Amino acid sequence: MEPATRIAEWLGGRIHGSVESGLSEAELSRAEDTFGLTFPPLWRAVLRLAHPVPRFVAPQPWHRPASIYPDWRLRDEARTRLLIDDPVEGLLYDVEDNGFGGTPGARRRMRSRTGSLSRGGSWRACLY
């Protein structure tokens, strides 16, 4: 069994999500163009077989549902962009505010160099 097939089957059995039909080549290219990223070959093969989506959970007053899976079909582009950018923002926060950055304003300077990763440059993504 191919690695991509094994990964797609594993994703289908996850407790917090399910899968829908895989993405077409056009959908993959559109997602890469929209967010300025490049899917690695294995993840591209997985996404062609299965697209992870959140499993429906009935709304509860104490639970605020949030997607943990980027929507590469771009039905919720803003949420997907947030899921891409948040880890970078967390890293930049740690660099400046936890003593790794050295001087005040380090995060601002880094942000000016990197821009939003979902808007600039090509980078490799292996996000659900």
N, C-alpha and C positions, 0 to 999 in steps of 0.2 A: 504494500500500500504506500502510495506517495506521501511524503511529509505534509503537503498542503491538505490532502484529503483527511489525514489523521487529525490535523489541527482543526479543520472545519467540523469534523465530527465531535471533537472535544468541546468546541465552542457551543455546539448544539445541546450539549448536556449540562451546561453551566446553570447553577441555581438562580442567578440574578438576571439571566437573559435568555434569549432564544435567538434563532437565526431566521432570516428570510432568504429568498433566492439571491444568488450572487449578483455582483455588479457586472454590467457590460463594460467593454473596453472604453466606450464613450463616457460612461459614468465615472470610471476610474480616472480618465484623463481630465474630466471636468473638475473632479475633486482636487486633483493635483494642481491644476491651473488656478482654481479658486483660492487655495490656501498656500500656494507657492512651495509645495513639497513634492517629494518623490517617494513612492512606496517601494520598499525593497522587493526584489523578485519573489521571494517566498510569500511575503504578506500580500502581494498583488495576486499571486495564485490562490491564496486562501480566500481573499475577497471576491474573486471570480466564482468561487464555489458557494460561499456563504457570507451574508452580511449580518453581523451581530446587531441586535436591537434589544432594548429593555423589555423585560417581561412585564405584562400589565399587572399592576397591583391596585386594588380598589383603594380610593382615597380614604385616608384616616386623618382625624383631626390632629394627631400628634406626629404625623409623618409627612414631610414635605418631599414629594417625589422629585428625583433629579436623575437625569440620564448619566450613566457612566460610560456610554458608548458614543463615540462620534457618529453622526449621521452622514455617511459618505454619499448618500443620495441627495443631500443638501435640502432636506425638508425643513431643517432647523439650522440654518447656516450660522446664526449668532451663537447658539449653544455649542455647536461644533468648534467654532473659533475660540470660544471660552475654554473648552476642554483642551485645545492645543496650546493656548497662551498661558493658562494658569500654572502649569509646572515651571515654565520659564520665569514667570513673575515670582513664584515661590523661591526659586534658586537665586534670583537677583535680590530678593528681600533678605535671604539668609546671608548673602555675601556682604551686604551693607549693614544690616541691623544685628548680625550676630558676630561681628568682629572679623569677618573674613575680608571685608572690603577695605579696611584701613581708614578711609577718610570719609567725612560726610559728603554726600552727593555722588558716591560711587555708583549707586544704582542708576541715577539719572544719566551719568556718563556712559555706563554700559548700555543703557536703553538707547542712547543716541547712536551708539556704534552698531547695535544689533537690530534695532527697530522691532516691530512685532514679527515674530517668526512666522506667523500665519499670513503675513503680507509681503515679506521681503526675502529674496534669495531662495535658493533651492536647498532643502535639507531633507534628510531621510526620516520617514515617519513609520513607526511600528506601533500604532495606537489601535486599540480595538476598533 
